[in-house]
């Protein structure tokens, strides 16, 4: 009876746990000031040391497509000391994962900003991406 109760509790917790789709952009390497991880999602995501920006489903899918397509074009050189890790999660499981150098990330951020300005005008996310570009452009 006890094991049945434990099994029922575990089942209830897994059913009640909401799984999320989101994009994570994490700085890797050394920097004089912290660059917090950027989470882009359609619903709030609570993660430590992250900034969560909410967008509508169309913009989310557009940004996801930009990141997916960019993966095939560029690669992180192991000799480069800093860059960004791009993860796309579906149901809290990573489906896309790759790293880009700092220099190769700038055009990707610029494409994301252009999309945001055209379609969603999420000013906070645009400001964050523009700030990151300024900080890594040297």
C-alpha positions as semicolon CSV with decimal commas, in nm:
position;residue;x (nm);y (nm);z (nm)
1;X;0,000;0,000;0,000
2;X;0,286;0,235;0,085
3;X;0,458;0,175;-0,250
4;X;0,129;0,239;-0,429
5;X;0,096;0,572;-0,249
6;X;0,455;0,669;-0,334
7;X;0,397;0,573;-0,699
8;X;0,080;0,781;-0,708
9;X;0,261;1,083;-0,562
10;X;0,545;1,054;-0,815
11;X;0,294;1,021;-1,100
12;X;0,100;1,325;-0,979
13;X;0,418;1,534;-0,953
14;X;0,530;1,445;-1,305
15;X;0,187;1,523;-1,448
16;X;0,168;1,852;-1,259
17;X;0,518;1,965;-1,360
18;X;0,486;2,203;-1,650
19;X;0,754;2,159;-1,910
20;X;0,865;2,458;-2,109
21;X;1,007;2,553;-2,446
22;X;1,271;2,823;-2,438
23;X;1,593;2,958;-2,586
24;X;1,897;3,003;-2,363
25;X;2,197;3,219;-2,457
26;X;2,481;3,183;-2,208
27;X;2,815;3,364;-2,210
28;X;3,116;3,134;-2,182
29;X;3,463;3,256;-2,104
30;X;3,621;3,533;-1,904
31;X;3,475;3,883;-1,880
32;X;3,541;4,177;-1,650
33;X;3,167;4,213;-1,578
34;X;2,912;3,933;-1,569
35;X;2,696;3,873;-1,873
36;X;2,382;3,705;-1,747
37;X;2,218;3,421;-1,933
38;X;1,934;3,534;-2,158
39;X;1,621;3,320;-2,158
40;X;1,368;3,381;-2,435
41;X;1,033;3,213;-2,388
42;X;0,659;3,245;-2,423
43;X;0,602;3,185;-2,050
44;X;0,801;3,287;-1,741
45;X;1,101;3,064;-1,669
46;X;1,258;3,081;-1,324
47;X;1,632;3,012;-1,342
48;X;1,905;3,163;-1,124
49;X;2,136;3,426;-1,277
50;X;1,915;3,463;-1,583
51;X;1,709;3,735;-1,744
52;X;1,382;3,599;-1,884
53;X;1,226;3,782;-2,178
54;X;0,876;3,692;-2,291
55;X;0,780;3,701;-2,658
56;X;0,479;3,586;-2,855
57;X;0,478;3,251;-3,034
58;X;0,551;3,398;-3,379
59;X;0,857;3,588;-3,258
60;X;0,972;3,288;-3,053
61;X;0,957;3,064;-3,360
62;X;1,133;3,326;-3,575
63;X;1,418;3,360;-3,322
64;X;1,437;2,982;-3,286
65;X;1,466;2,945;-3,666
66;X;1,742;3,208;-3,682
67;X;1,943;3,025;-3,416
68;X;1,882;2,684;-3,577
69;X;1,992;2,806;-3,921
70;X;2,297;2,985;-3,786
71;X;2,425;2,662;-3,630
72;X;2,510;2,510;-3,966
73;X;2,706;2,817;-4,080
74;X;2,946;2,884;-3,795
75;X;3,142;2,686;-3,542
76;X;3,323;2,758;-3,219
77;X;3,698;2,726;-3,252
78;X;3,843;2,559;-2,943
79;X;4,131;2,811;-2,950
80;X;3,889;3,100;-2,898
81;X;3,857;3,177;-2,530
82;X;3,515;3,334;-2,513
83;X;3,180;3,316;-2,681
84;X;2,823;3,210;-2,626
85;X;2,642;2,882;-2,577
86;X;2,309;2,861;-2,761
87;X;2,054;2,607;-2,636
88;X;1,702;2,548;-2,760
89;X;1,482;2,354;-2,521
90;X;1,160;2,171;-2,597
91;X;0,979;2,032;-2,294
92;X;1,285;2,122;-2,083
93;X;1,507;1,900;-2,300
94;X;1,790;2,041;-2,511
95;X;1,727;1,981;-2,882
96;X;1,985;2,226;-3,023
97;X;2,316;2,301;-2,853
98;X;2,618;2,478;-2,997
99;X;2,878;2,741;-2,916
100;X;2,981;3,046;-3,116
101;X;3,275;3,275;-3,063
102;X;3,222;3,631;-2,949
103;X;3,291;3,771;-3,299
104;X;3,064;3,518;-3,472
105;X;2,783;3,589;-3,224
106;X;2,758;3,959;-3,314
107;X;2,586;3,900;-3,654
108;X;2,349;3,650;-3,492
109;X;2,252;3,902;-3,224
110;X;2,204;4,165;-3,497
111;X;1,964;3,934;-3,686
112;X;1,771;3,870;-3,365
113;X;1,747;4,244;-3,295
114;X;1,624;4,312;-3,649
115;X;1,353;4,048;-3,612
116;X;1,247;4,184;-3,275
117;X;1,227;4,540;-3,405
118;X;1,018;4,437;-3,706
119;X;0,780;4,191;-3,544
120;X;0,754;4,230;-3,171
121;X;0,935;4,541;-3,059
122;X;1,029;4,381;-2,726
123;X;1,229;4,683;-2,615
124;X;1,383;4,517;-2,308
125;X;1,522;4,224;-2,507
126;X;1,641;4,453;-2,788
127;X;1,818;4,670;-2,529
128;X;1,979;4,363;-2,365
129;X;2,107;4,225;-2,698
130;X;2,238;4,568;-2,804
131;X;2,412;4,601;-2,466
132;X;2,574;4,260;-2,510
133;X;2,695;4,356;-2,859
134;X;2,851;4,675;-2,720
135;X;3,023;4,484;-2,441
136;X;3,170;4,215;-2,665
137;X;3,269;4,437;-2,960
138;X;3,636;4,504;-2,907
